[in-house]
């Protein structure tokens, strides 16, 4: 070998060349994969082609100001299917369904009316038959109706609300299904409250219904012992706006704590007319969530602590739910991950604060999280805020779909089917087909 020169045998050269080509291919593949990952982060999911059954994107549904009340009714399309049994059975038995409320033990509970009287229609999916129970409960010559349902200690429980309210009357708050007479009866030992007192309720897996009473505090009712206890005294507790149970049994709850509004001619609110929220040291715009609006109840020691809210302004929301990844969602506004970090999803803050509204305009309402990690929403009432209708949103992909302009109620059964009532019709669809 001569000095200053480097010689490579042909065999070694071929090996080196082959190795170089292999490394080059791997680097090229790695660069391609990195490029794909970057593109996944940069992609605008609102531009993705929607499934054929979708009416609008989730962004339009959740964040766009629009008046679409003059649109024709757009019923859910395939893969949603009208349940054929209820379609026939409701005609034969002369009942009309209005909402779906509960799915348990292969039975779907539907609320509705029969001969102008409120009823529960229990739809047995296995045997393809229905049982009709009265929804009304008469107590001391006052008529109540069973409202929100819970499955607690192997039985169906519900909240009670009067048809006619009075500022002087007190009323029972809970009822359970007495299986011997197939009727709902008021629960013994449950707290009573005034007709004009706002409240909300949530049940846990330990046989307890937790009651959040405005201007009073938090109560627990044990359905086994029929005992009520006031666990936290909160005289200034504002109107409850939703609760969510985490995987450790703690309850995150939200109140309608938000700023005041300036009212102009005939109650209309002028665009771009800002005032400062009361009770907030950070001077947040009105109709933002404020310090103290989200709190945690430790169901073991009954301590209540505030959740630190985002530093930036967040619009009001409706609905509070944990998803399958233990993220706490506040409506369609955003979420808090298990590490306490907040992520804002609402992409239209300008319009939210330019056209402010009260709690009822904090559309849409988060209804539940399905087993495939999607979140399900509905919007109804005042159309000045959002599209009316029902939609789902997948946080893992950013995709979403409004599939009907009818506000619908929905539940999931044990076979991963979504049962949905829209415009007095019962629909069903498999999750993996949506």
Order of alpha helices (4+ residues) and beta strands (2+ residues): alpha-beta-alpha-beta-alpha-beta-beta-beta-beta-beta-beta-beta-beta-beta-beta-beta-beta-beta-beta-beta-beta-beta-beta-beta-beta-beta-beta-beta-alpha-beta-beta-beta-beta-beta-beta-beta
